[in-house]
Each structure stands twice: as C-alpha cells, then as structure tokens.
Amino acid sequence: MRPPSNAVRGLPLLASLVLADANYPPIPSDLTTPVQTRLAISGANLGWNTYEELDKPCVKYGTSSSSLNKESCSNISVTYNTSRTWSNTVILGDLTAGMTYYYKIVSTNSTVESFMSPRTPGDKTPFTTSVVIDLGVYGADGYTIKGDMSKRDTIPTVDPSLNHTTIGRLADNFNQYEWILHPGDFGYADDWYLNPDNVLDGTNAYEAILEEFYNQLSPISSRKVYMASPGNHEADCEELGTLTIEAVCPEGQKNFTDFRVRFGQNMPTAFGSTSSNTAAKVNANKAKVLANPPFWYSFEYGMVHVTMIDTETDFTNAPDLPYGSSGLDGGNFGYAGQQVDFFEADLASVDRTVTPWLIVAGHRPWYSTGGQSNICSACQDAFEPLMYKYGVDLGVFGHVHNSQRFAPVNNSVVDPAGMDDPKSPMYIIAGGAGNIEGATPVGSNISSNRFAYAEDFAYATLTFADENNLEINFLRSSTGEILDSSTLYKSHTKQGLGASLAKRYASDSNQVFATARSSIPNEFPKSVTWLSNIDLTKPNVGDQLASQLKGEKSLDVVVITAGRFTTEDFNDKGPDWDEELTMYTTSSIAPVFIVHRLFHAGLLAKGSKVVLVSSESGSITLRHESEGGGNYGHHASKAALNMTGKLLSLDLKEAGVIVSVVHPGFMRTEMTKGVGFDKFWDDGGAVTPDEAAESLVQWTEDLDISKTGEYWAPRGPGDVGTAEAVLGKGLPTPLKLPW
C-alpha cells in the first residue's frame, strides 16, 4: 500500500539528477562472498548474490557439516542495469525428504549453513509455516523501532539499537515452523524518498535498500525455505504514475526487474503430479507449461498444495498493468489469459488424496475492512470463482498493513457452515509484518470479518495438524503472544452418492465394503470396510477389487457410482482427448472389468444385484435440441455405460445376477458444482446425495430379475429436464427411461 502522506512526492524528480553512495552495505574484499542467500522448494533451490559475476556458481552439501560430499553447480549468474550484485542459483538434488542438510557456497569467504529438505508431497506429518507479508527493511530507511541498547537482537547481524520485531520473532521461533510464505512487498525500496537523507542519493537509494533488506533477511532465508510472489512495491522505483516513472526510474528499476532477476530462477514451475489419477496428471502438465515463476506457479509440501498468483498484472483490469489503476506500467508477462488458464489447470490438478489442503496466496485481497480502497475487485473477478469451483481451503493475502481473519466466504456471502467443513474458502490478511509506511487502521468493518488488529506488527502461522484440521494463529511480533487463534475443519471428501450409500447401508447393520483410490476417508461408521487403491482408470481395477475381497461370501448388492464430468464445447479449444479417455474409462470401461472379475471370483451369485449409476444424460432419446450440443465425453460415456449394462445383463441373466442401470437424480454434488451446474440446482429440483441414496436403496431392495437390463429413474421424472417434452405429461414414479 502507500504511505499516509504525499508531502514529499515532488522530491524524486530532483533526485534522479544526482548520484551518491546512499546507505549501501560495504562491498566485501572477496567479491565472491555470498550475500542475500535464499532457499526455495525445487529440489532445494539455493539462490545468493555476489558482487561479481560467477562463471560457475557451485554449492557443496551433505548430511554432516564435516562431510559435504556432494556438489551441484550451474551457469546461472545474472544481473540488471542498476544492480551492484549478480543473482546466482543452484539446485541441490538427490535429497532425502525431511532431513537436515548442511551446505557451503563455494567461495573463499563463506560459511557452512543448514536447512531441512522439503517434505515429499503426500507426507501427512504435521507442520507449521509462517506467513509474513509487507515486511520492509529496518534501520534508517525503514520503519525503525528503537530498542534497549543493552539487549542484542537474536540475529547477530542486527544493529543492537534497532529491532525489526517480525524478523526477530522469526529468529526466536526458528524451530517452530518449517518454511515461510511471502506473497509480495519485500523491502519497500520504492519508498526511499520517505527518508529525506536519500533525496540527493537518487535512485541509488532504491538499490541500497534492496541490498540492506535481503541482507537482513538472509539469516532466516538461508536456513528456511522462503517462497515469494510479487506485490505492488516490487513494480517500480516509485509509484508516481507512468509518465513520471519513465522520467525517474532507470532501466533496472521498472517492471518488477529486481524481483524477476532475484527470484526468477529461484521459484519453481508447477510440479509434475505425484497423483495416480490420470486427469490430475494431465492438468498438472498443462499447469507446468503455463506457469511463469516467480509471478505465478505452484508447489507441494507434505499435505498442502500452494498456488501462488500475481495480483498485480496479467489478468483483466489488473491494477499494475499499463494504464491500470496503480499507474505502475508493469507486465504483461504472459499471453492474454495465461495466468488464469494456469490457475484453473493448476487447481484442477490437485489430488486431495495426496495433498488434501489447497492454499492460494497472492498480494492484494478482495475482502478487507476499511473500505473499497483496500480491496482489489478485479482480482476477485479473476480468481474467486475458480477458488470456489475447485474447493480452495484458504486464501492468504497482504497489501493492507494489518492483520485480519475472515469467515469462509464466497461472492461476499458468508458460508453457513462456518469453520466446520465449509464449501467456501476462508481468507486471511497478514500484511502487518512491518514496513516504513506503518499500520493501516482497521476502519469500517464488513460482515465476514472475524478478527482485525492494527496496534502492532504481527504475522500469521498455519499449522497443518492433519488432513482435516488447519490451525491459523496471528502472533504479535514484539512479544510472541497469540492475538487470535482459529481452526478450520475440512472433511476433504467429496460427499457424493457413493459416500451417502455407504453410510445408508451401514445404518441398517449391513456389512459394507467401500472403495477408495488412495487414502481412506475419515468420519465413516466402523461397519464400513475400506478397500484402498481401487482406481477405475487402471486396467487392473477388477483384479485389485477381487483380491481384496478374497474369502468373502458372494455380495448381495454391488453399486458402481464412479463417474467424471469435464465440460466441453465446440469452440476453438474444443474437446480434450485425455479428459475424454478418463470419462470413458471411468464410466463405461472399468465397470466391465469389475463385474467380470467379481463374477469369476465367485463374488456374484444368483440373486446378486449390480446397480450401474448412469444419468439421464446418457439417453439419446431424451436429448432435446433445445439443450444444444457439447459435453461429448460425459454424455457419450454414460450412453456407453447404458449399453454396457444391457450387455452385462444378457451375459449374467442365466446365472441369476440382476443388472440395473439407473439415473439416481440430479444431485447437489461437488461434481455438478465443479462444472457450473449449481446454478440449476434450485430450478432443476436437485437433491442431496443422501436423498438420492435413500431412493436408490429402496429401488434396489425392490429390484428383481424382471427388471434386469432396463434403464430407470427411481425418483421419477421430476429432475429429468426433457422428460415431459419428449415423453409427455403424467409420467409415473419410478420412470422407465428410453435408451
């Protein structure tokens, strides 16, 4: 954000005419001395600066400080016009996850440091991350707090008369968190003019503040992974409007140059998926191509997937674009729409069985106290609908210089579930970490706000306790006291028809077997036995299921509910080959292999009932021209399932095994919401999965061999949109559907 006073805004016009030493740190006699060291997740990725270009930056590392038996080198040593230093980057590979490693940057003047290697995606070990945004330099060019001269700061490099309380608290609590999240506004170098002593130093002051800040941060960022994305204070040497920026800011101090050079090789592209799910892998590969670090990218750590976004440029009406509301003349850094395309592909790639928690972090918020000037409506338009669509758990933002927590909310409507398994994302603002501009008053409140604090510097911590519980704390930097604490519970299970059926059958004291692709869901009756690693996209799905049921008596009822719905149309982008394969495989191919193996393993016998959950969308007869085309894979895979059911019924009729194909009803599920059909829920008579399960259980109980191989809607025509138009009025319940 900007300072409260514009009294000195005329000064930079004079400053550009003068060169001086500013408050530069001294240059070491050994120009290869590493400074401004920073770790990131990508192997681990180690970045540092030197006062000369390195032909071959190298790092020695190992699991013992006395035995650095591995070495990694690169050719990355880059700079820009006004910088005194070069940014170097090396990736440290072949690391064992969650282990302490020691490293030494190759130089005649470097020391051995240590860090913990990143956790593997899917590791469910609890951990804490610290969130610091809008941090700022301390000292003469920052928001300095005079300390007790008799007490030294816990970081040895800090002048004892100064105390940046947030960096100090990060040092005090060093062993209480594993990495740091910082989406935007770092040293506030563009506020150099607020110190009158800098007026004659010109834009040298900008570079001096950057060097000072990253040196002050280095004792933390050299030992903790530090993940960054841009804020408005990285854009230019001063926020004065585009014409003045062109006149005042030299090349090297415009268009996020230092941020791009410093973090461009340091931050990762989106990772290849660790999921076994084909669709997740396809979307992860799309996201990897579209990622543009350090502006937008993602990473995974243990049980969390974090998507970093750029709230400054590269979306419609972004504030820092040329002629944008901030007048910063930045970007674009990708093709039109690239960031939003990345955002959707990345969110769609998340396999919640691997990384159940999904966090989005950016700089500018769209929920804040204090009025319209604090929010980014264009950001909300670009990102919020996709965050809701893909079930993001938490949005982390800054920009407003205070600490705030919001109830889960979407489109300014508070989620009625509150913190107990909401559908909407929860939001926090952690912009009160400390900078020269000071705190932003809380100001006017909004209905979704649950905590707001601007009395002192503070930052947030996120503790991922397990797959379902996330604790969010705000800490006062000066004392470490917890100012606010809350816990978000998320079930992270898509409570669709399958889950509701399992619970419904278990309620009648039946022995119930339920399948999961990987991890086992929580919060189910003890009488439900879970069979894991049952993936309907794999050719061995039938063998896997039969082997886990080996020794069981024949099954009374088998219900196959799995399906996938990816929207498609006939525009230039058109259908998606891989998504269509997934839809056909899940809906119509896997059921053949499952039923075949169960029958030949003796698990289906006379009187067994196989219910294949299809959809009215699989009926060719019911497809009315008023509905148009599109969604080829979804409709055609359900039509194929209908034929599969008919053929299986013919093969199994002599054995007395009943096969029924059903449309269970239009349901209020994550799947229908994910394709935008939630807007039809009310008018379309959509029911909950529990309601659909109740009807389906009753239908299955009454099912006999006379109905084998037929296609029915147990709930009747009420939610079959074209039933009356095609079949006429006065239709019965249950309703036999036409193929």
C-alpha positions in Angstrom: 0.0 0.0 0.0 1.0 3.7 0.1 2.1 5.9 3.0 -0.4 8.2 4.6 1.2 11.4 3.4 2.2 12.6 -0.1 4.1 15.6 1.2 7.4 14.6 -0.4 6.2 13.3 -3.7 7.9 16.1 -5.6 11.4 15.1 -4.4 12.2 12.2 -6.7 12.2 14.5 -9.7 15.3 16.2 -8.3 16.9 13.0 -7.0 17.3 11.5 -10.4 19.9 14.1 -11.3 22.3 13.2 -8.6 24.5 10.1 -7.9 25.6 9.3 -4.4 26.6 6.4 -2.2 23.2 6.1 -0.4 23.1 3.7 2.5 24.8 0.9 0.6 26.2 -2.1 2.6 30.0 -2.2 2.3 31.3 -4.4 -0.5 33.4 -7.3 0.8 37.0 -7.5 -0.3 36.3 -11.0 -1.6 33.7 -10.3 -4.3 32.6 -14.0 -4.4 31.4 -13.6 -0.8 27.7 -14.9 -0.8 25.1 -12.4 0.4 21.3 -12.3 0.4 21.0 -16.1 0.5 17.6 -17.7 0.0 16.2 -21.2 -0.2 13.2 -22.3 -2.2 11.3 -25.5 -3.0 12.6 -27.0 -6.2 15.0 -29.8 -5.2 16.0 -27.5 -2.8 16.8 -24.4 -4.8 19.5 -22.2 -3.4 20.0 -18.6 -4.5 22.5 -16.0 -3.4 24.1 -12.8 -4.6 27.7 -11.8 -5.2 29.5 -8.6 -6.1 30.9 -10.1 -9.2 29.6 -12.5 -11.9 30.4 -16.1 -11.3 31.4 -18.3 -14.2 30.2 -21.4 -12.4 28.2 -21.0 -9.2 28.7 -24.1 -7.0 27.5 -25.5 -3.7 28.9 -28.3 -1.7 26.4 -30.1 0.6 25.8 -33.3 2.7 24.1 -34.7 5.8 27.1 -33.7 8.0 28.7 -30.4 8.4 32.1 -32.1 8.3 31.4 -34.1 5.2 30.0 -32.1 2.4 30.4 -34.9 -0.1 28.0 -33.7 -2.9 28.4 -30.8 -5.2 26.0 -29.0 -7.5 26.8 -26.3 -10.0 25.1 -24.2 -12.6 25.8 -21.4 -15.1 23.2 -19.0 -13.7 24.7 -15.7 -12.6 22.6 -12.8 -13.8 22.2 -9.1 -13.1 20.5 -5.9 -14.4 21.5 -2.3 -15.2 21.4 -0.6 -11.8 22.3 -3.6 -9.6 25.7 -3.9 -7.9 25.3 -7.6 -7.5 24.7 -10.8 -9.5 22.0 -13.4 -8.6 23.2 -17.0 -8.6 21.1 -20.1 -8.5 21.9 -23.8 -8.0 19.6 -26.7 -7.5 20.5 -29.2 -4.8 19.3 -32.6 -5.9 19.1 -36.1 -4.6 17.9 -35.1 -1.1 16.1 -37.3 1.4 12.9 -35.5 2.4 12.6 -34.0 5.8 16.3 -34.4 6.7 18.8 -31.8 7.9 21.4 -30.9 5.2 24.5 -28.8 5.5 25.8 -26.7 2.7 28.7 -24.3 1.8 28.5 -22.0 -1.2 31.9 -22.3 -3.0 33.8 -19.1 -2.1 36.9 -18.3 -0.1 34.7 -16.3 2.2 31.6 -18.5 3.0 30.4 -20.5 6.0 28.6 -23.8 6.4 24.8 -23.3 6.8 22.0 -25.9 7.3 18.4 -26.4 6.3 15.7 -29.1 6.4 14.9 -30.6 3.0 11.3 -30.2 1.8 8.8 -32.8 2.7 7.5 -35.1 0.0 4.0 -34.4 -1.4 1.6 -36.8 0.4 3.6 -36.8 3.7 0.9 -36.4 6.4 3.4 -35.3 9.1 2.0 -32.2 10.9 4.0 -28.9 10.3 3.8 -25.2 10.6 4.5 -22.4 8.1 4.9 -18.7 8.9 3.2 -16.1 6.7 4.9 -12.7 6.5 3.8 -10.1 4.0 4.6 -6.4 3.6 7.7 -6.9 5.7 10.0 -4.0 4.9 13.6 -3.0 5.6 14.6 -1.8 9.1 17.1 0.9 10.0 17.4 4.4 8.7 15.4 3.6 5.5 12.7 1.6 7.3 10.1 1.6 10.0 12.7 1.5 12.8 11.8 0.7 16.4 14.5 1.9 18.9 15.3 -0.9 21.2 17.0 -1.3 24.6 20.7 -0.7 23.9 21.7 -3.3 26.5 19.8 -6.1 24.6 21.1 -7.5 21.4 18.7 -8.9 18.8 18.7 -12.6 18.4 20.1 -12.3 14.9 23.8 -11.4 15.2 23.9 -9.1 12.2 21.3 -6.7 13.6 22.5 -3.4 15.0 21.7 -3.7 18.8 20.0 -0.3 18.7 17.4 -1.5 16.2 14.8 -4.2 16.3 12.7 -5.3 13.4 10.3 -7.3 15.6 9.0 -9.7 13.0 12.4 -10.8 11.7 13.4 -11.1 15.3 10.4 -13.2 16.2 11.1 -15.5 13.2 14.5 -16.0 14.7 13.2 -16.6 18.2 10.7 -19.1 16.9 13.1 -20.7 14.4 12.3 -24.3 15.4 8.6 -23.8 15.5 8.0 -23.6 11.7 9.4 -25.3 8.6 9.1 -22.6 5.9 8.0 -19.1 5.1 5.3 -17.8 2.7 5.7 -14.2 1.5 3.4 -13.1 -1.3 4.5 -9.6 -2.1 6.0 -6.4 -0.8 9.5 -7.1 0.4 12.0 -4.3 1.2 9.9 -1.3 0.2 12.8 0.1 -1.8 10.4 2.3 -3.7 9.7 4.2 -0.5 13.3 5.5 -0.5 12.2 9.1 -0.8 10.4 9.0 2.6 13.8 9.4 4.2 14.9 13.0 3.4 18.5 12.0 3.6 18.0 9.9 0.4 16.9 12.9 -1.8 20.5 13.6 -3.0 21.2 9.9 -3.4 18.8 9.5 -6.3 17.8 6.0 -7.4 21.0 4.6 -5.7 18.9 4.6 -2.6 16.5 2.1 -4.2 19.3 -0.4 -4.8 20.8 0.3 -1.4 17.5 -0.6 0.4 17.2 -3.8 -1.6 20.7 -4.9 -0.6 20.1 -4.0 3.1 16.7 -5.8 3.2 17.9 -9.0 1.7 21.0 -9.0 3.9 18.8 -8.5 7.0 16.5 -11.4 5.9 19.4 -13.7 4.9 20.0 -15.3 8.4 16.4 -16.6 8.1 16.1 -17.2 4.4 19.4 -19.0 4.2 18.1 -21.7 6.5 14.4 -21.7 5.9 12.6 -22.2 2.5 11.3 -18.8 1.6 8.5 -18.8 -1.1 7.8 -15.5 -2.8 5.4 -13.9 -5.3 5.1 -10.2 -6.3 3.4 -7.2 -4.7 3.0 -3.6 -5.9 6.2 -2.4 -4.2 8.3 -4.6 -6.5 6.9 -2.9 -9.6 9.0 0.3 -9.9 11.3 2.7 -8.1 8.3 4.8 -7.1 4.6 4.8 -7.5 4.1 8.1 -9.3 2.2 7.3 -12.4 3.5 6.0 -15.7 4.9 9.3 -17.2 6.8 10.1 -14.0 8.1 6.5 -13.8 9.6 6.8 -17.2 11.3 10.0 -16.3 12.5 9.0 -12.8 13.1 5.2 -12.8 16.0 4.0 -14.8 16.1 0.7 -16.6 16.6 -1.9 -13.9 14.1 -0.2 -11.6 11.0 -0.7 -13.6 8.6 -3.5 -14.4 9.5 -5.8 -11.5 13.1 -6.1 -12.6 14.8 -6.9 -9.3 12.1 -9.3 -8.4 12.3 -11.1 -11.7 16.1 -11.4 -11.6 16.3 -12.3 -7.9 13.6 -14.9 -7.8 13.1 -15.9 -11.5 15.4 -18.9 -11.3 14.7 -19.4 -7.6 11.0 -20.2 -7.6 9.7 -23.4 -9.2 7.5 -24.1 -12.2 4.4 -26.2 -11.3 5.5 -29.6 -10.3 4.7 -32.8 -12.2 1.9 -34.5 -10.4 2.6 -37.2 -7.9 -1.0 -38.4 -8.3 -2.0 -41.7 -9.8 -5.1 -40.0 -11.2 -4.8 -39.6 -15.0 -6.8 -36.3 -15.1 -4.7 -34.8 -12.3 -1.6 -35.6 -14.2 -2.9 -34.1 -17.4 -3.9 -30.9 -15.7 -0.6 -30.7 -13.8 1.3 -31.0 -17.1 -0.9 -28.1 -18.5 -0.1 -26.0 -15.5 3.6 -26.7 -15.7 3.6 -25.3 -19.3 1.5 -22.3 -18.3 3.4 -21.4 -15.1 5.5 -18.3 -15.1 7.6 -18.1 -12.0 8.2 -16.0 -9.9 4.8 -14.5 -10.8 2.5 -17.5 -10.9 3.4 -21.0 -10.1 2.7 -23.8 -7.5 4.4 -26.1 -5.2 3.6 -29.0 -2.9 4.9 -29.6 0.6 3.7 -32.5 2.6 -0.1 -32.4 2.8 -0.5 -29.0 1.2 -0.6 -27.7 -2.4 0.1 -24.0 -2.6 -0.8 -21.9 -5.7 1.0 -18.6 -5.9 -0.7 -15.9 -8.0 0.2 -12.4 -9.3 -2.4 -9.9 -8.3 -0.5 -7.1 -10.0 -0.5 -8.0 -13.7 -1.7 -10.5 -16.3 -5.5 -10.6 -15.9 -8.3 -8.3 -16.9 -8.1 -4.8 -15.3 -5.0 -5.9 -13.3 -4.0 -2.8 -11.2 -0.3 -2.6 -12.2 -0.8 -3.1 -16.0 -0.1 -0.1 -18.3 -3.0 2.3 -17.8 -4.0 0.3 -14.7 -5.4 1.8 -11.6 -2.0 1.9 -9.9 -0.2 3.6 -12.7 2.8 1.3 -12.5 3.1 0.3 -16.1 4.1 -3.3 -15.5 3.6 -6.6 -17.4 2.2 -8.4 -19.2 4.5 -11.4 -18.6 2.5 -14.0 -20.5 -0.1 -14.2 -23.3 -3.5 -12.7 -22.6 -5.3 -15.0 -20.2 -2.2 -17.2 -19.5 -2.3 -16.7 -15.7 -6.0 -17.5 -15.3 -5.5 -20.5 -17.6 -2.7 -21.7 -15.4 -4.8 -21.0 -12.3 -7.6 -23.3 -13.4 -5.3 -26.0 -14.7 -3.3 -26.0 -11.5 -6.3 -26.1 -9.2 -7.9 -28.9 -11.3 -4.6 -30.9 -11.0 -4.8 -31.2 -7.2 -5.3 -34.7 -5.9 -6.8 -34.2 -2.5 -5.8 -37.8 -1.5 -2.2 -36.7 -1.9 -2.4 -33.0 -0.8 -5.7 -32.6 0.9 -5.1 -28.9 1.7 -5.2 -26.4 -1.1 -4.0 -22.8 -0.4 -3.9 -19.8 -2.7 -1.5 -17.0 -1.9 -1.3 -13.6 -3.5 -0.8 -10.0 -2.6 -3.9 -7.9 -3.0 -7.1 -9.0 -1.1 -10.7 -8.7 -2.1 -12.0 -8.9 1.4 -10.8 -6.3 3.9 -12.0 -3.9 6.5 -11.5 -0.2 5.8 -13.5 0.4 2.6 -13.1 0.0 -1.1 -9.6 1.4 -1.3 -8.3 -1.7 0.4 -9.7 -4.3 -1.9 -9.0 -5.5 -5.4 -12.3 -6.1 -7.2 -10.5 -7.0 -10.5 -8.6 -9.7 -8.5 -11.9 -11.0 -7.2 -13.4 -11.2 -10.7 -10.4 -13.1 -12.0 -9.7 -15.6 -9.2 -12.6 -16.0 -6.7 -15.0 -18.1 -9.0 -12.2 -20.6 -9.6 -11.3 -20.8 -6.0 -14.8 -21.7 -5.1 -15.2 -24.1 -8.0 -12.2 -26.1 -7.0 -12.7 -26.1 -3.3 -9.7 -23.9 -2.2 -9.4 -24.1 1.6 -7.6 -20.8 2.4 -6.7 -17.6 0.6 -3.6 -15.8 2.0 -3.2 -12.1 1.2 -1.5 -8.9 2.4 -1.2 -5.4 1.0 -3.4 -3.9 3.8 -1.0 -3.3 6.6 -2.7 -5.0 9.4 -3.9 -8.5 10.5 -7.3 -9.8 9.6 -9.2 -13.1 9.5 -12.5 -13.7 7.7 -15.1 -16.4 7.9 -15.3 -18.7 4.9 -17.0 -16.6 2.2 -17.8 -16.6 -1.5 -19.1 -13.7 -3.5 -19.4 -11.7 -0.2 -21.8 -14.3 1.2 -20.6 -16.0 4.4 -20.7 -19.8 4.2 -23.4 -21.1 6.6 -21.2 -23.9 7.7 -18.7 -21.5 9.3 -15.4 -23.2 10.1 -17.0 -26.7 10.1 -16.4 -28.1 6.6 -17.4 -25.0 4.6 -17.6 -25.1 0.8 -16.3 -21.5 0.5 -12.6 -20.5 1.1 -11.5 -18.9 4.3 -9.4 -15.7 3.9 -6.7 -14.0 6.0 -4.7 -10.8 5.6 -1.2 -10.9 7.1 0.0 -7.5 5.9 1.1 -6.2 9.3 4.6 -7.6 9.5 6.3 -4.2 9.5 7.4 -1.6 7.0 8.2 2.1 6.7 4.6 3.0 5.9 3.3 1.8 9.2 -0.1 0.2 10.1 -3.3 0.6 8.2 -6.2 1.4 10.6 -8.9 -1.2 10.8 -11.5 1.2 9.7 -15.1 0.2 8.8 -15.9 -3.5 9.3 -17.6 -6.0 7.0 -19.9 -8.8 7.9 -17.4 -11.6 7.0 -14.6 -10.3 9.2 -13.9 -12.2 12.4 -10.6 -10.6 13.6 -8.8 -7.3 12.8 -5.7 -5.9 14.5 -3.5 -2.9 13.8 -1.9 -2.0 17.1 1.4 -3.6 16.5 3.4 -5.6 14.0 2.1 -9.2 13.7 2.3 -12.2 11.4 0.4 -15.4 10.9 1.2 -19.1 11.3 -0.5 -22.0 9.6 -0.3 -25.4 11.4 -1.4 -28.3 9.3 -2.3 -30.6 12.1 -3.7 -33.4 9.9 -5.6 -33.9 6.7 -8.7 -32.3 8.2 -7.6 -29.6 10.7 -5.8 -26.4 10.0 -4.9 -24.0 12.8 -4.4 -20.3 12.0 -2.7 -18.1 14.5 -1.8 -14.4 14.5 1.3 -13.6 16.6 2.3 -10.3 18.0 5.8 -9.8 16.7 7.2 -8.0 19.7 6.0 -10.4 22.3 5.1 -13.7 20.6 1.7 -13.7 22.2 -1.2 -15.2 20.2 -3.6 -12.5 19.2 -6.1 -14.7 17.5 -6.5 -18.4 17.0 -8.9 -20.4 14.9 -9.2 -23.9 13.5 -10.6 -24.7 10.1 -12.1 -28.2 9.7 -12.4 -29.7 6.2 -13.5 -33.2 5.5 -11.8 -33.2 2.1 -14.0 -36.0 1.0 -16.3 -35.4 -1.9 -19.5 -36.5 -0.2 -21.2 -37.8 -3.3 -23.6 -40.6 -3.9 -21.1 -43.4 -3.1 -20.3 -42.0 0.4 -24.0 -41.5 1.1 -24.8 -45.0 0.0 -22.1 -46.5 2.2 -23.4 -44.6 5.3 -27.0 -45.5 4.5 -26.4 -49.3 4.1 -24.2 -49.2 7.2 -27.1 -47.7 9.2 -29.0 -50.9 8.8 -26.2 -53.0 10.3 -25.1 -54.4 6.9 -21.5 -55.4 6.2 -20.4 -52.7 3.8 -17.3 -52.5 1.6 -16.4 -49.1 0.2 -13.6 -48.3 -2.2 -11.0 -45.5 -2.2 -8.4 -44.6 -4.8 -5.7 -43.9 -2.3 -6.1 -42.6 1.3 -9.1 -43.8 3.4 -11.7 -41.1 4.3 -12.4 -40.3 7.9 -15.8 -39.8 9.6 -17.4 -43.1 8.5 -19.2 -45.8 10.5 -17.0 -48.5 11.8 -19.0 -51.1 9.9 -17.7 -49.7 6.6 -14.7 -51.7 5.5 -12.5 -49.6 3.2 -10.7 -51.2 0.2 -7.9 -48.9 -1.0 -6.0 -48.5 -4.3 -9.2 -49.1 -6.3 -8.6 -46.8 -9.3 -11.1 -47.1 -12.1 -8.6 -45.6 -14.6 -6.2 -48.6 -14.1 -6.6 -51.8 -16.2 -6.1 -54.0 -13.1 -9.1 -52.4 -11.2 -11.1 -55.7 -11.3 -8.2 -57.8 -10.1 -7.5 -55.3 -7.3 -11.0 -55.4 -6.1 -11.5 -59.1 -6.3 -8.2 -59.8 -4.5 -9.1 -57.6 -1.6 -12.5 -59.3 -1.3 -10.9 -62.8 -1.4 -12.5 -65.1 1.1 -15.7 -63.1 1.3 -19.1 -64.7 0.5 -21.0 -63.6 -2.5 -22.1 -60.0 -2.5 -25.8 -59.1 -2.2 -25.5 -55.7 -3.9 -22.8 -54.0 -5.9 -23.3 -50.3 -6.7 -20.8 -48.6 -9.1 -21.2 -44.9 -8.8 -17.9 -43.6 -10.2 -18.0 -41.0 -13.0 -16.3 -37.9 -14.2 -17.7 -34.8 -15.8 -15.5 -32.4 -17.7 -17.2 -29.7 -19.7 -16.5 -29.5 -23.4 -17.8 -27.4 -26.3 -17.3 -26.9 -30.0 -15.3 -23.6 -29.8 -11.7 -23.2 -31.0 -10.3 -25.0 -27.9 -12.7 -27.9 -28.4 -12.8 -31.2 -26.6 -9.9 -32.6 -24.6 -8.6 -36.0 -25.7 -7.2 -37.1 -22.3 -10.2 -35.9 -20.4 -12.5 -37.9 -22.8 -10.4 -41.0 -22.3 -10.8 -40.6 -18.5 -14.5 -40.2 -18.7 -15.0 -43.2 -20.9 -12.6 -45.3 -18.8 -14.3 -44.4 -15.6 -17.9 -44.6 -16.7 -18.1 -47.4 -19.2 -14.9 -49.4 -19.4 -14.0 -50.0 -15.8 -17.4 -51.4 -14.8 -17.0 -54.3 -17.4 -13.7 -55.3 -15.8 -15.1 -55.0 -12.3 -18.2 -57.1 -12.9 -16.3 -59.7 -14.9 -13.7 -60.3 -12.2 -16.2 -60.3 -9.3 -18.3 -62.9 -11.1 -15.4 -65.2 -11.9 -14.1 -64.8 -8.4 -17.4 -66.2 -7.1 -18.4 -62.9 -5.5 -21.6 -62.6 -7.7 -24.1 -65.4 -7.5 -27.8 -66.0 -8.1 -29.8 -63.1 -6.6 -26.8 -60.7 -6.5 -27.8 -57.2 -7.7 -25.4 -55.0 -9.8 -26.5 -51.3 -10.0 -24.7 -49.2 -12.5 -25.3 -45.5 -11.8 -25.7 -43.7 -15.1 -27.5 -40.4 -15.8 -30.4 -39.2 -17.9 -27.7 -37.5 -20.0 -26.9 -41.0 -21.3 -30.3 -41.2 -23.1 -30.1 -40.4 -26.8 -33.9 -40.2 -27.0 -34.1 -37.7 -24.2 -31.5 -35.3 -25.7 -33.6 -32.4 -26.9 -32.4 -29.9 -29.4 -33.1 -27.1 -27.0 -30.2 -28.3 -24.9 -27.7 -28.0 -27.7 -24.5 -30.0 -28.1 -21.3 -30.1 -26.2 -20.1 -32.2 -23.2 -19.4 -35.0 -25.6 -17.4 -37.2 -23.3 -19.8 -37.0 -20.4 -23.0 -37.8 -22.4 -21.4 -40.4 -24.7 -19.7 -42.2 -21.8 -23.0 -42.5 -20.0 -24.7 -43.8 -23.2 -21.9 -46.3 -23.4 -22.5 -47.3 -19.8 -26.1 -47.9 -20.6 -25.1 -50.3 -23.4 -22.6 -51.9 -21.0 -25.3 -52.6 -18.5 -27.6 -54.1 -21.2 -24.9 -56.4 -22.4 -23.9 -57.5 -18.9 -27.5 -58.3 -18.1 -27.6 -60.6 -21.0 -24.4 -62.4 -20.0 -25.5 -62.8 -16.4 -29.2 -63.4 -16.7 -28.8 -67.2 -16.8 -26.7 -67.1 -13.6 -29.5 -65.1 -11.9 -27.4 -62.0 -11.4 -29.6 -58.8 -11.8 -28.1 -55.8 -13.6 -29.9 -52.4 -13.3 -29.0 -49.1 -15.0 -30.3 -46.1 -13.1 -30.5 -42.3 -13.2 -30.3 -41.5 -9.4 -31.4 -37.9 -9.7 -29.9 -34.5 -10.4 -27.6 -34.1 -7.3 -26.1 -31.2 -5.4 -22.5 -32.6 -5.5 -19.0 -31.2 -6.0 -19.1 -32.7 -9.5 -22.1 -30.8 -10.6 -20.9 -27.6 -8.9 -17.5 -28.1 -10.5 -19.0 -27.8 -14.0 -21.1 -24.8 -13.1 -24.4 -26.7 -12.8 -25.0 -25.4 -9.3 -26.9 -22.5 -10.9 -29.5 -25.1 -12.0 -29.9 -26.8 -8.6 -32.9 -25.0 -7.4 -34.9 -24.8 -10.6 -33.8 -28.3 -11.6 -35.0 -30.0 -8.5 -31.6 -31.1 -7.4 -31.4 -33.3 -4.4 -28.7 -34.1 -1.9 -26.6 -37.3 -2.2 -28.3 -38.5 1.0 -31.8 -38.1 -0.6 -30.7 -39.8 -3.8 -29.1 -42.6 -1.8 -32.4 -43.2 0.2 -34.3 -43.6 -3.1 -31.7 -45.8 -4.6 -31.6 -48.1 -1.6 -35.4 -48.6 -1.8 -35.2 -49.2 -5.5 -32.5 -51.8 -5.1 -34.4 -53.6 -2.4 -37.4 -54.0 -4.6 -35.4 -54.9 -7.7 -35.9 -58.4 -9.2 -34.9 -60.3 -12.3 -37.9 -58.9 -14.3 -36.2 -55.5 -14.5 -32.7 -56.7 -15.3 -31.1 -54.9 -18.2 -33.5 -51.9 -18.0 -32.9 -48.2 -17.5 -34.8 -46.5 -14.7 -35.2 -43.2 -12.9 -36.2 -44.3 -9.3 -37.1 -40.8 -8.3 -39.3 -40.3 -11.4 -39.4 -37.5 -14.0 -39.1 -34.5 -11.7 -35.5 -33.7 -12.4 -35.3 -35.2 -15.9 -35.4 -31.8 -17.7 -36.8 -33.0 -21.1 -39.0 -35.9 -19.9 -42.3 -34.1 -20.5 -41.2 -32.6 -23.7 -40.2 -35.9 -25.1 -42.3 -38.5 -23.3 -45.4 -36.5 -22.5 -47.1 -35.5 -19.2 -48.4 -37.5 -16.3 -45.3 -39.7 -16.1 -45.1 -42.3 -13.3 -42.5 -42.7 -10.5 -40.3 -44.7 -10.8 -39.9 -43.9 -14.5 -38.5 -46.3 -17.1 -36.2 -44.3 -19.3 -35.7 -44.8 -23.1 -32.3 -45.6 -24.3 
